[in-house]
Amino acid sequence: MSTNLPREITKPLQALLRRVRRMQILRGTAAMATVMLGGLLISMAAHLLFAPLPVEVSWILLGLIGVGLLWAASKWFVKPLRGKITLIQIARWLETRHPEIQERVSTALELSDHSKGGVSEGLLQQLVEEAEGDVKGVNPTREVRARRAKRWLWPAAALAAVFVAVFIIFPEQSRRLLVRAVAPFSDLGNAGAVRFTIEPENINVLEGDEVRIVIKYSDDNVEELALVMEREGEEPLTEMLKLAGVEDGISRFEYRLPSAKESFHYFAQTGKAQSDGFDVKVSMLPRIEAVKIGVEFPEYTGLLTEQRPLEDEISALGGSTISLGGETTPGVERGRFLLDGEEVGTVRIERGLEKSKVLVNWTLEPEKGGLGQVMLYHELGREIEGLRFPVKVEKDAVPQVTLLAPTQPELRLRPNEQVRLEYEVLEDFGLKAVAVDLVINGSEVPPLTASAARKDPLSANPLWRGEETVSLGELSEKYDNLEEVRMAVLITDNLPESLGGPNVGRSEWLVVKIDRNAESLARQEIRAQQSDVRETINEAIRETREAKDRMEWHEENVKKEELPEQAEKHLAEARDKLANAQEQLEELAERMENGVQAARAEDVREAAEEVAESRERLEETPLQDNPEARGEELAEARQAAQDAIEKLQEIREEVQKDEGRLEQLARLNELAQRENEIARQAENNEQQEGAEAEANPELQQAQEQLEAELKQQINQNPEARAEVLENQADAAAELAEQAADLSERQESLADAAEAQLAAQEEEPQEGQPQESQPQESQPQESQPQEGQPQESQPQSEAERELAEQIREQLRAEQASIVEDVQEQLAEARANLEDRANLLPEAVEQAKDTLESLEENFGEAAAESANEAAESLSELALPSEERGEQPGEGEQPGEGEQSGEGEQSGEGEQSGEGEQS
C-alpha cells in the first residue's frame, strides 16, 4: 500500500479493523466461557446427583469439557483471528453499507498501490480528496455492532451467574464439587464430605504402633459406615464400621488397627456422601543393619586394628576402643549408647535421603561388660532400641607358668647344690619381669631377680621359654639354718596399671629339703626320668599285650555270621586298653622332649601310632559286611599291636643301655655343679675381701681337684652326653665362635704387651743401667730404680704416666678374657665338648698373663699372652682339625677301661671329700 495516502483515510479504516478484531475476540471468549461453564455445571451436577461418581466417569466428564473447550476455541477464536483482513476489504465492506460513497475509498486505495501504472496524478489526487470526505464521519462502534458477540455473551453471563450463586449459597459443597470436576485424582470428598469429621485425619506412626481413627457423621440415623483403605499396588479394602455412639445428633464410628505395618490412604463413605481422603504413613522402626565392628586394641598389645562382623556378641580385650557402624532409616535424628543402662561413648548420625548412617564409639573398661543397646531417637518423637547385643570384656590372661625342670615337685639336695629352673610361659602379649619367689624355712623372703625369658618364634601359641639357676650355697650364706626352700618362677606381664595390671603368674612350687647326704640334682632328675620312661613303656606293653590277647581269643568268633556278645565285650575292652596305651605313650613322648631321652621321643610317637592303628583296625572289625572281612581286619589289628609291642621292647632295651652313659652324664653334671659353686664362692670372697686379697688356698685346692676329676671324666667318655642329647651339638658351634673371638682379643693383647715391653726397653732412665728383665721381687710400677732421681725430667714422667695407663688398659682387657674363658670352660664341661680338655690350659695361660701384667713382668706377660692366643686359636678350630681327635695316641679300649676303673672309686671319693 502506498504511503502517500493521507492519514485521514487510513486512520478511520484501521479503527474499523480493530473494532472487528475486538468483536471476534469477545465472541470467541464468550463461546469458550459458555462451553466451559456449562460443562463444569453439568459435571458438578453429575457428581452431586450420581455420587459417589466413579473416578473413571469423572475423567470422562473432564475430557468432554476439555474437548468442547478446544472446539469452541478453534471455531470462534482461533479460526476468525487467523483470517487476514486488509484495508481495501474494510473499505469495500464500508461502501456496501454506504452506497453514496460510490467506491471512491476502495478505488483510491487500489490506485495508490498502482500509482506507477500510468494513472494521472492529478486525477488520483482529486479522488483521494473525495475519499477523505467520505470516511471522515465514519463511527467504528456504530458500523461494527456487538450483536453477534452477544449471542454468546448472554449464555456465558447466565452460566457465570449460576456458578456464582451456587458458590454463594453452598460454598463448601460447591468447592468440593468443582474440585472433583476438574481434579478427579483429588483426595477432596464430594458435597457430602461436609458432614464428616475425622480425627486425627493424616497420621504418622511407627511400624507396630496402634492406629485409632474416630469418624463423626452429622446424621443420627446412620447405623454403619464404610471405611475404604487403599494400599499401593493392592485392591482397595473396605471395612464396615458399626455405630459406636450418638452424641447431639452426630453418629460416631471408630476404627482400630492394633499394629500398623504398611502405609495406606483412607476415606469414609455412607450413602452418596464421601469424606475427604487422608493418609496413614507408617515409618519403619529404626533398626541398624549391615553392622560392622572395628576393634582398636590397647597399645601395649601391639595388635593391629581389626574389622569383624557383628555376630552373637561383641567381645574384646579390656581397654580396646570399639567402633560400630551401620545403616538405619532416614527418620532418625540422634542416638545414644547404653551399657547395662548407663550411657557411655558417643553416637553420631549421618542423615541421608534414603538411609542414614549410625556410628557408635566407646572404650571397653575392664570388668564392665553387660547388655549394649543403641537407642535411636526418631523424628516422630519416639526413642527406639535400634540394636542390642551382649558386651563381653576379655581379661588379659594371667601368665601361665609351667616348670619344665626339675620334674619332681619335691627334692632332697645338698646345701652346695645349684638348682636350674627351666620353665615356659604362656602369655597373651608380653612379659615385663621375671623373678624367683622364695619361701625359706616357711617364711617369705624377697624374690630373686631373674634374667628375661625368650619368646619362642616357632610356637603357634605366644610362648616364652627361660631358665634360671638358684644357688643353695648362696642362700645358705644369706639365711641361717637353711632346712627347706620353696621356690617358684614368678612372671609379671606388661598389662598397664590403668587397665588393672600387671598380672602375675606363678609356677607350681618346687620344694627343696636340705640334706647333706642327698644325691645330686642331676642324678635324681636322670633317675626319675629313666624310671618314668621304663614304667610308662612297661604299662603300655602290658595294656597292648592284653588287648592283643583278647583279639586272639576271638579269632574264630569274628568269622561267624553274628558276633557273640562275649566277643563284643572283649573287643571293646581291647579297644579301651589300646586307647589308654596310646594316650600314655603320646604324653610320654611330650615329656621326653625336654629330658635326657629326647632323642627317643620320636620312636615313642611311632609306637603310639602303631597302637592307634591297631585300635582303628579293631574298631572297624565289627562294621565289616561279611565274616571274612572281619577276620582280615582283626588280623591286621593284631599284627599292628604286635608291631607296637616289639617297638616298645626295642625302645626299652635302648633306654636300659643308656644307664651307663647317663651315669657318666650325672657325674659330669655333679662336677659342673661343684665348679659353679667354687666359682661363686671365689667371686664372693673377692667381693668381700677386695681385689688385692690373696687367693683362698682351700678354694684353689678344691678347684684343682675338681679340674682333675673333670678331665678324667671327659677322657673316659668324651661323647657320653652327645649320644644321649643330640640337640646339644649347636652349643659346640657357639663355643667355637666364642673361642675364635677370644683368640682375636688375646692376640691383640699379646701385640700390645710386646709393644709395651719394647717401649720400656728403649727408654732407660738417667743414672740407671739398662736391664733386659726386671727382677721378680721388684715391681716396676711405682718404685724408681736405685741411683735414679724420682723426677729426672718432665718428659720421662709423662712417658711413665702414659705407660701406666696402657698397662691398666691391658690388665682390664686381660681380666675380661680370663672371665670369658672361664665361662666357656663351664659351658664346654656341661655340654661334654672335647674342647673342655684344652680350655683349662687356656684358662691357666690367660691367668698367667694377667698375673704378669699385674706384677709388671713385661716379657713374661707377652709370652703368656701369645701362648693363650695360640690355645684359643686352636680351640676355635673344628675338632678334626685340632690334632686331638678321640682315639689318637691311645686305644679306645684303654680309655674305656680307665673310665670303668675310676668312675665309682676316685671320682665319688673326691666328691665326698669336697662335700665334707
SVG drawing of the C-alpha trace seen along z (x, -y; Angstrom):
<svg xmlns="http://www.w3.org/2000/svg" viewBox="-32 -17 156 137">
<polyline fill="none" stroke="black" stroke-width="0.4" points="0.0,0.0 1.3,-3.4 2.5,-5.5 1.2,-8.6 -2.4,-8.2 -3.2,-10.7 -3.8,-9.7 -7.3,-11.0 -8.2,-7.9 -6.2,-5.1 -6.9,-6.0 -10.8,-5.5 -10.3,-2.3 -7.8,-1.0 -10.2,-1.9 -12.8,0.2 -10.3,3.1 -9.5,3.0 -13.2,3.0 -13.8,6.1 -10.9,7.9 -12.2,7.0 -15.6,8.3 -14.1,11.6 -12.1,12.0 -15.2,11.2 -17.3,13.6 -14.7,16.4 -14.1,15.8 -17.9,15.8 -18.3,19.0 -15.4,20.7 -16.8,19.5 -20.2,20.8 -18.9,24.2 -16.6,24.4 -19.1,23.1 -21.8,25.3 -19.6,28.3 -18.5,27.7 -22.0,27.2 -23.1,30.4 -20.1,32.3 -20.8,30.8 -24.4,31.7 -23.4,35.3 -21.1,35.5 -24.0,34.3 -26.8,36.4 -24.9,39.6 -22.5,39.5 -20.3,41.2 -19.3,41.0 -16.6,43.4 -13.2,41.8 -13.4,43.1 -16.7,41.2 -15.1,38.1 -12.2,38.3 -14.7,38.8 -16.6,35.7 -13.4,33.7 -12.3,34.9 -15.6,33.9 -15.3,30.4 -11.8,30.2 -12.9,31.3 -15.8,28.8 -13.4,26.0 -11.0,26.8 -13.8,26.9 -15.1,23.5 -11.7,22.0 -10.9,23.3 -14.2,22.3 -14.9,18.9 -11.4,17.8 -8.5,19.2 -10.1,19.5 -11.5,15.9 -8.4,14.4 -6.2,16.3 -8.1,14.7 -6.4,11.7 -8.4,8.5 -6.9,5.7 -7.9,2.0 -9.3,2.5 -11.6,5.2 -12.7,2.8 -13.3,0.1 -15.4,2.3 -17.4,3.5 -18.0,-0.1 -19.0,-1.0 -21.6,1.8 -23.2,0.2 -22.9,-3.3 -23.7,-3.3 -23.3,-7.1 -19.5,-6.7 -19.6,-5.2 -16.5,-3.1 -14.2,-6.1 -12.4,-4.9 -11.6,-1.4 -10.6,-2.9 -8.3,-5.4 -6.6,-2.6 -6.3,-0.3 -4.9,-3.1 -2.4,-4.2 -0.9,-0.7 -0.5,-1.0 0.3,-4.7 3.2,-3.9 1.0,-2.2 0.2,-5.3 -2.6,-6.8 -2.8,-10.5 -1.5,-12.1 -4.0,-14.9 -6.9,-12.6 -5.6,-10.4 -5.2,-13.4 -8.8,-14.5 -10.1,-11.0 -8.2,-10.9 -9.6,-14.2 -13.1,-13.0 -12.4,-9.7 -11.2,-11.7 -14.5,-13.4 -16.4,-10.0 -14.6,-8.4 -14.4,-11.4 -17.6,-10.8 -17.4,-7.0 -18.0,-5.7 -16.5,-2.2 -18.9,-1.4 -21.9,-2.2 -20.6,-0.5 -19.4,2.7 -22.1,3.7 -21.7,6.5 -24.8,8.2 -23.1,11.5 -20.9,11.4 -23.9,11.0 -25.2,14.3 -22.5,16.0 -22.2,13.3 -25.7,13.8 -25.3,17.6 -21.9,17.1 -23.1,14.4 -26.1,16.5 -23.9,19.6 -21.5,17.4 -24.3,16.0 -25.5,19.5 -21.9,20.5 -21.5,17.6 -24.9,18.1 -24.1,21.8 -20.8,20.8 -22.5,18.2 -25.3,20.4 -23.3,23.7 -19.7,22.6 -18.2,25.9 -20.3,28.2 -19.6,26.2 -15.9,26.0 -15.7,29.8 -17.9,30.4 -15.7,28.1 -12.5,29.8 -13.9,33.2 -15.0,32.0 -11.6,30.6 -9.4,32.9 -10.7,36.4 -7.5,37.5 -8.0,35.2 -8.5,36.5 -11.2,34.0 -14.5,35.5 -17.8,34.8 -20.5,32.5 -21.4,34.8 -18.0,34.6 -19.0,31.5 -21.0,33.8 -17.9,35.8 -15.5,35.0 -12.4,37.3 -9.8,37.4 -6.8,37.3 -7.0,37.1 -3.4,37.6 -1.5,39.9 2.3,40.6 3.1,43.7 5.9,46.1 5.8,49.7 3.9,51.7 2.1,48.8 -1.7,48.7 -3.8,46.7 -7.1,45.3 -9.4,43.3 -12.6,41.6 -15.2,40.7 -18.2,38.5 -21.2,38.0 -23.8,35.4 -26.8,37.8 -28.1,39.9 -29.9,42.3 -26.7,43.9 -26.1,47.4 -22.9,48.3 -20.2,46.6 -17.7,47.9 -14.0,47.2 -12.2,47.6 -8.4,48.2 -6.2,48.1 -2.6,49.6 -0.2,49.1 -0.3,51.9 -3.3,53.6 -7.0,53.6 -9.0,51.2 -10.1,52.8 -13.5,51.8 -14.3,52.3 -17.7,51.7 -17.8,49.8 -20.6,50.2 -22.1,47.3 -20.1,46.6 -22.4,44.0 -24.5,40.9 -23.9,37.5 -26.0,34.5 -27.4,36.0 -23.9,36.9 -23.1,40.5 -19.7,41.7 -17.7,44.6 -14.3,45.9 -11.6,47.9 -8.6,49.5 -5.6,51.1 -3.6,52.8 -0.3,52.9 0.4,50.9 2.7,52.4 2.0,50.6 1.0,47.1 -2.4,46.6 -4.8,44.0 -8.4,44.0 -11.7,42.2 -15.2,42.8 -18.3,43.3 -22.0,43.6 -24.8,43.3 -23.8,40.7 -21.5,38.9 -17.8,39.4 -15.3,37.8 -12.0,36.3 -9.2,38.7 -6.3,38.9 -3.1,40.9 -1.7,43.1 2.0,43.1 3.8,46.0 7.5,45.4 9.8,48.3 11.2,48.9 14.7,47.5 16.8,50.7 20.5,50.8 21.5,53.1 24.8,54.0 26.6,53.7 30.4,53.8 32.7,53.7 36.1,52.2 38.3,53.1 41.4,50.9 43.4,52.9 45.4,51.2 48.8,50.0 50.7,52.4 49.4,55.5 51.0,54.4 48.0,55.7 46.6,54.0 43.0,52.7 40.6,55.5 37.4,55.4 34.8,58.0 31.0,58.6 28.6,58.4 27.8,62.0 26.2,63.0 28.2,60.6 31.0,58.0 33.9,59.4 37.3,57.7 40.2,57.1 39.7,54.5 41.0,51.1 40.0,51.7 38.2,49.0 35.1,50.3 33.7,48.6 30.3,49.8 28.9,48.7 25.6,49.5 22.7,48.2 19.2,47.2 16.1,45.4 16.2,41.7 13.9,40.6 16.5,40.9 17.6,37.6 20.1,38.6 21.0,41.6 22.8,42.8 24.6,45.9 23.7,47.7 25.8,50.3 23.8,52.0 21.5,48.9 24.4,46.4 25.1,44.1 28.7,44.4 30.6,43.4 29.2,41.3 26.6,41.9 26.8,39.9 24.0,39.9 24.8,39.0 21.4,38.4 20.6,39.3 17.6,39.2 17.1,43.0 19.3,44.3 21.2,42.8 24.4,44.0 25.0,44.7 28.5,44.5 28.9,45.7 32.3,45.4 33.2,46.4 36.0,47.9 35.8,51.2 36.6,50.7 37.9,53.7 35.2,55.8 32.5,53.5 30.6,55.7 26.9,56.3 24.0,55.6 24.7,53.0 21.8,51.0 21.9,48.5 18.9,46.1 17.7,44.1 15.5,41.0 13.0,40.8 11.6,37.6 8.1,38.7 9.3,38.2 10.0,41.8 13.2,43.3 13.6,46.8 16.1,49.5 17.9,49.9 20.3,52.7 21.1,54.8 24.0,57.2 25.9,58.6 29.3,56.9 32.0,59.1 35.2,57.6 38.0,60.1 40.7,60.1 44.4,60.1 45.1,63.7 47.4,64.2 50.7,65.7 50.6,69.5 53.9,70.6 54.9,74.3 58.0,75.6 59.8,78.0 62.7,78.9 63.2,80.2 60.3,82.5 59.9,83.7 57.8,81.5 60.0,82.2 63.7,82.8 66.3,83.5 69.5,81.7 72.9,80.9 73.4,77.3 76.0,76.5 73.7,77.6 72.7,75.3 69.1,75.7 68.5,74.9 64.8,73.9 63.6,74.4 60.2,73.0 57.9,71.9 55.3,69.2 52.0,68.9 51.2,65.2 49.0,63.2 51.1,60.3 54.4,59.8 56.4,60.1 57.6,57.3 59.7,59.1 60.9,62.5 61.7,63.4 62.1,66.5 59.7,66.5 61.3,67.9 60.0,69.3 62.8,70.1 62.0,72.4 58.4,71.4 58.9,67.7 58.6,65.5 61.7,63.6 62.3,61.1 62.3,62.8 65.4,63.2 65.6,61.2 65.9,63.5 67.0,63.0 64.3,62.3 62.7,65.2 62.9,65.5 59.9,65.8 59.7,69.0 59.3,67.9 58.3,71.4 55.4,71.9 51.9,71.5 50.9,70.0 52.5,67.0 55.1,69.0 58.2,67.8 61.0,70.0 63.6,69.3 65.9,70.7 67.3,69.5 69.9,71.0 69.3,70.7 72.4,71.4 71.5,73.2 75.0,72.3 74.3,68.6 71.0,69.0 72.8,70.9 75.2,68.0 72.4,65.5 69.9,67.3 70.9,69.2 69.9,72.8 68.7,73.4 66.5,76.5 63.8,76.1 63.5,73.9 60.3,73.5 60.8,71.8 58.6,70.8 59.1,68.8 57.2,65.5 56.2,63.8 54.9,60.3 53.2,59.4 53.1,55.9 49.4,55.1 49.4,51.3 48.2,50.3 45.5,48.2 43.9,51.4 44.2,53.2 47.7,54.6 50.1,56.0 49.1,59.7 51.4,62.0 51.6,65.7 53.5,68.2 54.6,71.7 54.0,74.7 56.1,74.7 59.3,76.7 60.1,77.9 63.8,78.4 64.8,80.0 68.4,79.6 70.2,82.9 74.0,83.1 73.9,86.8 71.5,86.4 72.3,87.3 72.9,84.6 70.0,82.9 71.3,84.2 71.4,87.8 67.9,87.5 66.5,86.0 68.0,88.6 66.9,91.4 63.3,90.0 63.2,89.6 64.5,93.1 62.0,94.5 59.2,92.6 60.2,93.9 60.6,97.5 57.3,97.6 55.3,96.0 56.7,98.3 56.1,101.3 52.5,100.3 51.9,99.6 53.3,103.0 51.1,104.7 48.0,102.9 48.8,103.6 49.6,107.3 46.3,107.7 44.4,106.2 46.2,108.5 45.3,111.5 41.7,110.6 41.9,110.4 43.4,113.8 40.6,115.2 38.1,114.4 39.8,115.1 37.2,117.7 34.2,115.9 34.7,112.9 34.3,115.2 30.8,116.2 27.8,114.6 26.8,113.0 29.4,111.8 28.8,113.3 28.1,111.0 31.1,112.1 33.3,111.4 31.9,107.9 32.6,107.3 36.2,108.5 36.9,106.5 35.5,103.4 37.9,103.9 40.7,104.3 39.9,101.0 39.8,99.3 43.2,100.7 44.7,99.7 43.3,96.2 44.8,95.9 48.2,97.2 48.1,94.7 47.4,91.8 50.1,92.8 52.7,93.1 51.8,89.7 52.1,88.0 55.4,89.8 56.8,88.5 56.0,84.9 57.7,85.4 60.8,87.0 61.3,84.0 62.7,81.9 64.6,84.8 67.7,86.9 65.8,89.3 64.8,86.6 66.4,88.5 64.0,91.4 60.8,89.3 60.1,89.7 60.4,93.5 57.8,93.5 55.5,91.5 55.9,94.1 55.0,96.8 51.9,94.7 50.9,94.6 51.2,98.4 48.9,98.7 46.5,96.2 46.4,98.2 45.7,101.3 42.8,99.6 41.4,98.2 41.5,101.6 39.8,103.1 37.0,100.5 36.4,101.4 36.2,105.1 32.6,105.3 31.5,103.0 32.5,105.3 29.8,106.8 31.0,110.4 32.9,112.7 35.9,112.9 36.4,109.2 36.1,109.1 38.7,111.8 41.1,109.8 40.5,106.6 41.1,108.4 44.3,110.0 45.7,106.5 44.7,105.1 46.5,107.9 49.6,107.5 49.7,103.8 49.5,104.5 52.4,106.9 54.5,104.4 53.8,101.8 54.9,104.3 58.1,105.1 58.8,101.4 58.3,100.6 60.5,103.5 63.2,102.2 62.9,98.7 63.0,100.2 66.2,102.1 67.9,98.9 66.8,97.0 68.4,99.7 71.6,99.5 71.8,95.8 72.1,96.3 75.9,96.3 76.2,93.3 73.6,91.4 75.7,92.3 78.6,90.6 76.3,87.7 75.2,87.4 78.8,87.4 79.7,84.7 76.8,82.6 77.8,83.0 81.3,81.8 79.9,78.9 77.7,78.0 80.8,78.1 82.7,75.9 79.9,73.3 79.7,73.4 83.5,72.9 83.4,70.1 80.6,68.4 82.4,68.8 85.6,67.3 83.7,64.4 82.0,63.7 85.4,64.0 86.9,61.4 84.0,59.1 84.1,59.3 87.9,59.1 88.8,56.9 90.7,57.4 94.1,57.2 93.3,60.2 95.3,63.4 93.5,66.4 91.9,68.8 94.1,71.9 91.1,74.1 89.3,72.8 92.4,73.3 92.8,76.8 89.1,77.6 89.4,76.1 92.5,78.1 90.9,81.3 87.7,80.6 89.5,79.8 91.4,83.1 88.2,85.1 86.6,83.3 89.5,84.0 89.4,87.6 85.6,87.9 85.9,86.3 88.9,88.6 86.9,91.6 83.9,90.9 84.2,87.8 81.0,88.4 78.8,89.5 76.2,86.8 76.5,86.3 75.0,89.8 72.1,89.0 71.4,85.4 72.0,84.9 70.4,81.5 73.4,80.1 75.5,80.0 74.7,76.4 76.3,75.4 79.7,76.6 79.4,74.3 78.6,71.4 81.6,72.2 83.8,72.3 82.6,68.9 83.3,67.5 86.7,69.1 87.6,67.5 86.5,64.1 88.6,64.6 91.6,65.7 91.5,62.4 91.2,60.4 94.1,62.4 96.3,61.9 95.6,58.1 96.5,58.1 99.8,60.0 100.8,57.5 100.0,54.7 102.1,56.3 105.1,56.7 104.8,53.1 104.7,52.0 107.8,54.1 109.7,52.6 108.8,49.1 110.1,49.8 113.4,51.2 114.0,48.2 113.6,45.7 116.2,46.2 116.2,43.6 119.2,41.4 121.8,42.9 120.2,46.4 121.8,49.2 119.6,50.9 118.4,54.3 116.7,56.9 114.4,58.2 113.3,56.8 113.7,58.9 110.6,60.6 110.9,59.2 110.9,55.5 107.7,54.3 108.3,51.6 105.1,49.7 105.8,47.3 109.4,47.8 112.3,45.9 115.5,47.8 118.4,47.5 120.6,44.4 117.9,42.7 116.2,39.5 112.5,39.6 111.9,36.7 114.7,36.6 112.9,34.9 109.3,33.8 109.3,35.8 110.2,39.0 107.4,38.5 104.8,38.1 106.1,41.2 105.8,43.2 102.2,42.0 101.3,43.0 102.9,46.4 100.9,46.9 97.7,46.0 98.5,48.6 99.2,51.2 95.9,50.6 94.1,51.0 95.9,54.2 95.2,55.6 91.4,54.8 91.2,56.4 93.1,59.5 90.8,59.8 87.8,59.8 89.4,62.5 90.0,64.6 86.4,64.3 85.1,65.2 87.4,68.2 86.2,69.5 82.6,69.2 83.5,71.2 85.1,73.8 82.0,74.2 79.7,74.4 82.1,76.9 82.1,79.2 78.3,79.0 78.0,79.9 80.7,82.6 82.7,80.8 86.1,82.3 87.5,78.7 86.9,79.0 90.3,80.8 92.1,77.7 90.2,74.9 91.8,75.4 95.2,74.9 93.9,71.8 92.5,70.5 95.8,71.0 97.7,69.2 95.3,66.3 95.6,66.1 99.4,66.2 99.2,63.3 97.0,61.4 99.4,62.0 102.4,60.9 100.6,57.7 99.7,57.1 103.3,57.6 104.6,55.7 106.6,58.6 106.7,57.4 108.4,60.3 106.5,62.9 103.2,61.1 103.9,61.0 104.9,64.7 101.9,65.8 99.6,63.7 101.0,65.3 100.6,68.8 97.0,68.1 96.2,66.7 97.6,69.9 95.5,72.1 92.3,70.1 93.0,70.2 93.3,74.0 90.0,74.2 88.3,72.2 89.0,74.9 86.8,77.9 87.7,81.0 89.0,82.9 91.5,80.0 92.9,79.7 95.0,82.9 93.3,84.1 90.6,86.4 89.4,89.2 91.5,92.3 94.6,90.5 97.6,91.7 95.6,94.2 93.4,97.2 89.7,96.8 89.8,99.8 92.2,98.1 90.1,95.1 87.1,97.1 89.0,99.3 90.3,96.3 86.8,94.9 85.5,98.1 88.2,98.4 87.9,94.8 84.2,94.0 83.0,95.3 86.1,95.1 88.2,91.9 85.5,89.7 83.0,90.3 85.5,90.3 86.7,86.8 83.1,85.7 82.5,86.9 85.7,85.2 84.7,82.0 81.2,82.2 82.5,82.9"/>
</svg>
